[in-house]
């Protein structure tokens, strides 16, 4: 949740988080073994007049699963969705 944040700014924040996570190797503390890198997929949407909290969550969820479906390790926002895939109506 990023109150008072424009969609473009929220996308930038999400992408910065995605990059920061992907930049770090995961190391097993007990052995020092390098386990690799984690990646994250993030969905981003704005709250619009007339939306419910539930419809916002559904839109963000759709964005998240679209990111995963399209190759993971990416940010997808509501404007990236094909018409008709958002729960907003």
C-alpha positions, 0 to 999 in steps of 0.5 A, a space after each residue: 500500500 502506497 497512499 498518495 502515490 501516483 501509479 507511475 511512482 508505485 511501479 518504480 517502487 515495485 521495480 526497485 524492490 524487485 531489483 533489490 531482491 534479485 541482486 542478492 544471493 541467498 546463503 545458508 547460514 549453517 553451511 555458507 552454501 550459496 543457494 542462488 537468487 530469489 525473484 519476485 513478481 509484483 502487481 500494481 493497481 490504483 484505487 479509483 472512485 467507485 472501487 471497493 477494497 475487494 475489487 482493488 485487491 482482485 485487480 492487484 491479484 490479477 496483475 500479480 498472476 499475470 506477471 507470474 504467467 508472463 515469466 516471473 520476476 517482473 512488475 505488472 500494473 493494471 494498465 498492462 492488463 488486456 481489456 476485460 481481465 481487470 475486476 474493475 467494472 
